Amino acid sequence: MARLVGLFKGKTVIGVFKQGWNEIPEIIATTALAVFGLGLGVVGLYNYYSKDGDNRRYKVDYIVYRPDDPRAAKVKNDGKGL
């Protein structure tokens, strides 16, 4: 850790970024794209679970809910009642 601190001593984050862009631009660019992709993945997962994305219409396993169960209101009806 001491070598890493000594390497960046007296440099700002912007300065280290500029030096990295000049020396290894492909690594810096792919790192930026990876961070951007991870951000999109986090936002996508948040939206999926906040909007009840796991509520699939056609499931392999069936679950029977009582009418007074709060999860019963979230079940999607495909209009083909029994």
N, C-alpha and C positions, 0 to 999 in steps of 0.2 A: 504494500500500500504506500510505503514511503516513496518508492520510485515513481508511482503514479502521481502523487501529490507534487513531487519535485519536477515532474515533466510539465505540469500545467501551472506551475508557480508563476504568479504575476500575469496570467492570461485570463481574459474574460471568456465566457461561453461562446460569444460571437466570434472571438478571435480563434478559438479552438475549432469552431465550425468552419470558418474560412480556410484555416490551414488544412483541415481534413478535406475540404472540397477541392483544394488545389492539389493535394497529394493523392487522395484516393476517392475520386468523385463517384465511382460506381458503388462503393460501399456506403457512402453518405446518402446517395439517392435511394438505394434499395432499403436502407434503414428508415428513411423518411416514408417510403411507400408502405413498409411493414407496419410502422406506427399508425399510419392513416388507415390501413386495412384492419388493424386491431380495434381502432376506434369505431369503424363502421360495424364490425362484428359485435362490439359491446352495445351499440345503439340498436342494432337489429335484434339481439337477444332480449334487450329491455323491452322493446316494442312487442316482441312475440309473447312474452310472458305477461306484460301489462294488459294486452288486449285479448287474453285467454286464447292464445294461438294453439294450445294443445287440445282444444275442443274440436276434435275431428268428427266429421259426420259419419264416416264409415270406419269403424274400428274392428280390430280382430277379436278383441274381448269385449263383451257387453257388460254393462253395469246397470243395475236397476236402481233408480232413485225414487224415494217416496215423494209425494207431491209437496210435503212441508219441508223438504230438504232445500237449503239455499242454493245448492249446486244445480238443482233441477231447473231453475230459471235460466241458466246459462246454456242448456242443451239446445242445439240447433235443430229445428224441425224442418225436414225436407218436403213437407206438404203431402206426404204419402201415408197419412195416419192409418193405424191398424184397424 
